Amino acid sequence: MARRRRGRPVHGWLVVDKPAGMSSAHAVARIRRLFDAEKAGHAGTLDPLATGVLPIALGEATKTVAYAMDGRKTYRFTVRFGVATATDDAEGAVVATAAFRPDTAAIRAALPAFTGTILQAPPAYSAIRIEGARAYALARAARPVVPAARPVTIESLALVDRPDPDHATLIVRCGKGTYVRSLARDLGHHLGTVAHVAALRRTAVGPFTEAGAISVDKLEALGHSVPPVAYLAPVTTALDDIPALALTAAQAAQLKHGQAVRVTETGSGSLAEFGRLEDGRVWCAHADGRPIALVRYQGGAFRPVRVLNL
């Protein structure tokens, strides 16, 4: 007899405002228990030191996590100049100090060098895999390896506060794979000193923002006064940038059985209704007002990538 999965089939997205000191995995575990959900995952790890937006996917929403992680992210962070740490944040041991502090004009003048597509080396303490091992595991085993630099995209970077000579607060909007800790470290080097991230808050991940976030503690404290599902966003929230494809019930059944739907079968009468059909592009197929599957257009047909059982 097949073993019954623990939990209930709860589907949707919850935007958690993660506090400092809590790991992303711990936040997911608490939410999963609170909802008694079969499946749960998150869209982009936040370090324990960091606070802010942690989108948590429940049930079928876990199939859309990759699309949420591909979205732009926004962070507000404080750089401390004159002190470098092993982890490039306030949790690490101090490894270097410098007396020089850049002035505000110099910081502003340096920011254009860190916008656009740039090369960035992830921190030694990161989840990057190096020869099969996580970089942080090698660092903790006293075998630190500096991960190779890779291209990342930084759409905007702005200085928003300079409370004192040691600190500067900035806001960055960036693409997937960007490390704010590396950005602070490299900004310090560029300005002729050393630096690390003293505070970090994520304010947005794709369509998920802090305006719609709720703390785990508050959600637990509500008890039965407000059902937790009242705070869930639809499974398709992470798919805002993906075009919709309307299909019939029969075509939806084809996709659910792993079969492709050819463009000539959609009954559109005109390819113009789909805009520009590019091979490899992903669409979200709908039928009767419900999302059915993520499909990829290839060779004149829409082929199922992930079927959504809603």
C-alpha positions as CSV (number, residue, x, y, z in Angstrom):
1,M,0.0,0.0,0.0
2,A,1.3,3.4,-0.9
3,R,2.3,5.6,2.0
4,R,0.0,8.6,2.4
5,R,1.7,12.0,2.2
6,R,1.6,14.0,5.3
7,G,-0.4,17.3,5.2
8,R,-3.2,18.7,3.2
9,P,-3.3,19.9,-0.5
10,V,-2.9,23.6,0.1
11,H,-1.9,25.7,-2.9
12,G,-0.7,29.3,-3.2
13,W,2.0,31.8,-2.3
14,L,2.6,33.4,1.1
15,V,4.9,36.4,1.4
16,V,6.7,36.1,4.8
17,D,8.5,39.0,6.4
18,K,11.5,37.0,7.7
19,P,13.1,38.3,10.9
20,A,16.8,38.5,11.6
21,G,18.2,35.3,13.2
22,M,15.8,32.9,11.4
23,S,17.0,30.7,8.5
24,S,14.9,30.5,5.4
25,A,14.5,26.7,5.9
26,H,13.1,27.3,9.4
27,A,10.6,29.8,8.1
28,V,9.4,27.4,5.5
29,A,9.1,24.6,8.1
30,R,7.0,26.8,10.4
31,I,4.7,27.8,7.6
32,R,4.3,24.3,6.4
33,R,3.2,23.2,9.9
34,L,0.9,26.1,10.3
35,F,-0.9,25.3,7.1
36,D,-0.5,21.5,7.5
37,A,0.6,21.6,3.9
38,E,1.8,18.6,1.9
39,K,4.5,20.6,0.1
40,A,6.3,23.9,0.7
41,G,9.4,25.7,-0.6
42,H,10.8,29.2,-0.9
43,A,11.8,31.5,-3.8
44,G,15.4,32.6,-2.9
45,T,17.3,32.0,0.3
46,L,17.7,34.9,2.7
47,D,20.7,34.6,5.1
48,P,19.8,34.4,8.8
49,L,21.2,38.0,9.2
50,A,18.9,39.3,6.6
51,T,15.3,40.4,7.0
52,G,12.4,41.0,4.6
53,V,10.5,39.3,1.7
54,L,10.7,35.5,1.6
55,P,8.0,34.2,-0.8
56,I,6.9,30.7,0.3
57,A,5.2,28.4,-2.2
58,L,2.7,25.8,-1.0
59,G,1.5,22.8,-2.9
60,E,1.3,23.3,-6.7
61,A,2.9,26.8,-6.3
62,T,6.2,25.0,-5.8
63,K,6.1,24.2,-9.5
64,T,6.4,27.9,-10.2
65,V,9.3,28.7,-7.8
66,A,11.9,28.9,-10.6
67,Y,9.9,31.7,-12.2
68,A,9.7,33.7,-9.0
69,M,13.5,33.3,-8.5
70,D,14.1,34.6,-12.0
71,G,12.3,37.8,-11.1
72,R,14.1,41.0,-10.2
73,K,14.9,41.5,-6.5
74,T,15.3,44.7,-4.5
75,Y,17.4,45.1,-1.3
76,R,18.1,47.9,1.1
77,F,21.5,47.4,2.7
78,T,24.0,49.1,4.9
79,V,27.7,49.0,4.2
80,R,30.2,49.4,6.9
81,F,33.5,50.7,5.7
82,G,36.9,50.0,7.2
83,V,36.2,46.4,8.3
84,A,36.3,43.2,6.2
85,T,34.9,39.9,7.5
86,A,35.3,36.3,6.4
87,T,31.7,36.1,5.4
88,D,31.4,39.7,4.0
89,D,28.6,40.4,6.5
90,A,28.4,41.2,10.2
91,E,28.3,37.5,11.3
92,G,31.9,36.7,10.2
93,A,35.2,37.1,11.9
94,V,37.1,40.3,11.2
95,V,39.9,39.6,8.7
96,A,41.1,43.1,7.8
97,T,40.7,46.7,8.8
98,A,41.5,50.0,7.1
99,A,41.6,53.6,8.4
100,F,40.4,55.2,5.2
101,R,36.7,56.2,4.8
102,P,35.4,57.4,1.4
103,D,33.3,60.5,1.4
104,T,29.7,60.7,0.1
105,A,30.7,62.2,-3.3
106,A,33.2,59.3,-3.9
107,I,30.6,56.7,-3.1
108,R,28.1,58.2,-5.5
109,A,30.7,58.5,-8.2
110,A,31.6,54.8,-7.8
111,L,28.1,53.4,-8.2
112,P,27.9,53.5,-12.1
113,A,30.8,51.0,-12.1
114,F,28.5,48.5,-10.4
115,T,25.4,48.9,-12.6
116,G,24.5,47.0,-15.8
117,T,26.0,43.5,-16.4
118,I,29.1,43.1,-14.3
119,L,31.4,40.3,-13.2
120,Q,31.0,39.3,-9.6
121,A,32.7,36.7,-7.5
122,P,30.3,35.1,-4.9
123,P,31.5,35.2,-1.2
124,A,33.7,32.4,0.0
125,Y,30.8,31.6,2.4
126,S,28.1,30.9,-0.1
127,A,26.1,28.0,-1.5
128,I,28.0,27.9,-4.7
129,R,29.2,24.4,-5.6
130,I,32.9,23.9,-6.2
131,E,33.9,20.4,-7.3
132,G,30.8,19.0,-5.7
133,A,31.1,20.7,-2.4
134,R,29.4,23.9,-1.1
135,A,31.7,26.9,-0.9
136,Y,30.6,27.5,2.7
137,A,31.4,23.9,3.7
138,L,35.0,24.3,2.3
139,A,35.4,27.6,4.2
140,R,34.2,26.1,7.5
141,A,36.7,23.2,7.0
142,A,39.5,25.7,6.7
143,R,39.8,25.1,3.0
144,P,38.3,28.3,1.6
145,V,38.1,28.7,-2.2
146,V,37.1,31.9,-3.8
147,P,34.3,31.1,-6.3
148,A,35.0,32.2,-9.9
149,A,33.5,35.5,-11.0
150,R,30.3,35.3,-13.1
151,P,28.1,37.9,-14.8
152,V,25.2,39.3,-12.9
153,T,22.8,42.1,-13.7
154,I,22.3,45.2,-11.5
155,E,19.5,47.4,-12.9
156,S,20.0,50.2,-10.4
157,L,22.1,51.1,-7.3
158,A,21.5,54.2,-5.3
159,L,22.9,55.8,-2.1
160,V,20.0,56.8,0.1
161,D,21.6,57.6,3.5
162,R,25.0,58.4,5.0
163,P,24.4,58.3,8.8
164,D,28.1,58.6,9.6
165,P,31.6,58.1,8.0
166,D,31.6,54.4,8.8
167,H,28.3,53.6,7.2
168,A,26.3,54.1,4.0
169,T,22.8,52.8,3.1
170,L,22.0,51.8,-0.5
171,I,19.1,50.3,-2.5
172,V,19.9,47.9,-5.3
173,R,17.6,46.3,-7.8
174,C,19.3,43.2,-9.3
175,G,18.9,40.0,-11.2
176,K,19.2,36.4,-10.3
177,G,22.5,35.3,-8.7
178,T,23.6,38.7,-7.4
179,Y,25.2,38.7,-3.9
180,V,24.7,41.9,-2.0
181,R,27.6,40.8,0.3
182,S,29.9,40.7,-2.7
183,L,28.6,44.1,-3.9
184,A,29.5,45.7,-0.5
185,R,32.9,44.0,-0.5
186,D,33.8,45.1,-4.0
187,L,32.5,48.6,-3.5
188,G,34.9,48.9,-0.6
189,H,37.8,47.7,-2.6
190,H,36.9,50.1,-5.5
191,L,36.9,53.0,-3.0
192,G,40.3,52.1,-1.6
193,T,39.2,50.5,1.6
194,V,37.5,47.3,2.9
195,A,33.8,46.8,3.7
196,H,31.1,44.4,4.6
197,V,27.3,44.3,4.8
198,A,26.2,45.5,8.3
199,A,22.4,45.1,7.6
200,L,20.4,43.7,4.8
201,R,16.6,43.8,4.0
202,R,15.0,42.4,0.9
203,T,12.0,44.5,-0.1
204,A,10.8,42.7,-3.3
205,V,11.1,39.4,-5.2
206,G,9.5,39.7,-8.6
207,P,5.8,40.5,-7.9
208,F,6.1,39.9,-4.2
209,T,6.7,43.0,-2.1
210,E,7.1,43.9,1.6
211,A,3.7,45.7,1.4
212,G,2.0,42.3,1.2
213,A,4.3,40.5,3.7
214,I,3.3,39.1,7.1
215,S,5.5,37.8,9.9
216,V,5.4,34.2,10.9
217,D,4.8,35.2,14.5
218,K,1.8,37.3,13.6
219,L,0.3,34.6,11.4
220,E,0.7,32.1,14.2
221,A,-0.8,34.5,16.8
222,L,-3.9,35.0,14.7
223,G,-4.9,31.5,15.5
224,H,-8.4,30.7,14.2
225,S,-9.5,34.3,14.1
226,V,-8.4,34.6,10.5
227,P,-7.8,31.4,8.5
228,P,-4.2,31.3,7.3
229,V,-5.4,30.6,3.7
230,A,-6.8,34.2,3.6
231,Y,-3.3,35.4,3.2
232,L,-2.4,33.1,0.3
233,A,-1.9,34.6,-3.2
234,P,-2.8,32.5,-6.3
235,V,-0.4,29.9,-7.7
236,T,-0.1,32.0,-10.8
237,T,1.2,35.1,-9.0
238,A,4.8,34.2,-9.8
239,L,3.8,34.0,-13.5
240,D,2.9,37.6,-14.1
241,D,5.4,38.0,-16.9
242,I,4.4,34.8,-18.6
243,P,1.8,35.1,-21.4
244,A,-1.5,33.3,-21.0
245,L,-2.8,30.7,-23.5
246,A,-6.5,29.9,-23.5
247,L,-7.4,26.3,-24.4
248,T,-10.5,24.2,-24.5
249,A,-11.2,21.5,-21.9
250,A,-10.2,18.8,-24.5
251,Q,-6.9,20.5,-25.1
252,A,-6.3,20.8,-21.4
253,A,-6.8,17.1,-21.1
254,Q,-4.2,16.5,-23.7
255,L,-1.6,18.5,-21.8
256,K,-2.5,16.7,-18.5
257,H,-1.7,13.5,-20.3
258,G,1.7,14.8,-21.5
259,Q,0.6,15.4,-25.1
260,A,1.4,18.5,-27.1
261,V,-1.2,20.9,-28.5
262,R,-0.4,22.1,-32.0
263,V,-1.1,25.8,-32.8
264,T,-3.5,24.7,-35.6
265,E,-5.6,23.0,-33.0
266,T,-6.2,26.0,-30.8
267,G,-8.9,27.3,-33.0
268,S,-7.5,30.8,-33.0
269,G,-7.5,31.2,-36.8
270,S,-4.6,33.6,-36.6
271,L,-1.1,33.3,-35.1
272,A,-1.3,37.0,-34.5
273,E,-3.5,36.3,-31.5
274,F,-0.5,34.8,-29.8
275,G,1.9,37.7,-30.6
276,R,5.3,36.6,-31.5
277,L,5.7,32.8,-31.3
278,E,9.3,32.1,-30.4
279,D,10.7,28.6,-30.0
280,G,11.5,28.0,-26.4
281,R,9.1,30.6,-24.9
282,V,7.1,29.5,-21.9
283,W,3.3,30.2,-21.7
284,C,0.7,29.5,-19.0
285,A,-2.1,27.4,-20.4
286,H,-5.6,28.1,-19.0
287,A,-9.0,26.3,-19.5
288,D,-12.3,27.3,-17.9
289,G,-10.6,30.1,-16.0
290,R,-8.1,27.8,-14.3
291,P,-4.4,27.4,-14.9
292,I,-3.7,24.0,-16.4
293,A,0.0,23.8,-17.2
294,L,3.2,25.6,-18.0
295,V,3.9,24.9,-21.6
296,R,6.8,25.6,-24.0
297,Y,6.3,26.5,-27.6
298,Q,8.5,24.4,-29.9
299,G,8.2,23.5,-33.6
300,G,4.6,24.6,-34.0
301,A,3.2,23.1,-30.8
302,F,2.8,23.9,-27.1
303,R,4.4,21.1,-25.1
304,P,3.7,20.6,-21.3
305,V,6.6,21.6,-19.0
306,R,4.9,21.4,-15.6
307,V,1.2,20.3,-15.2
308,L,-0.7,22.1,-12.4
309,N,-3.1,19.9,-10.6
310,L,-5.6,22.5,-9.3
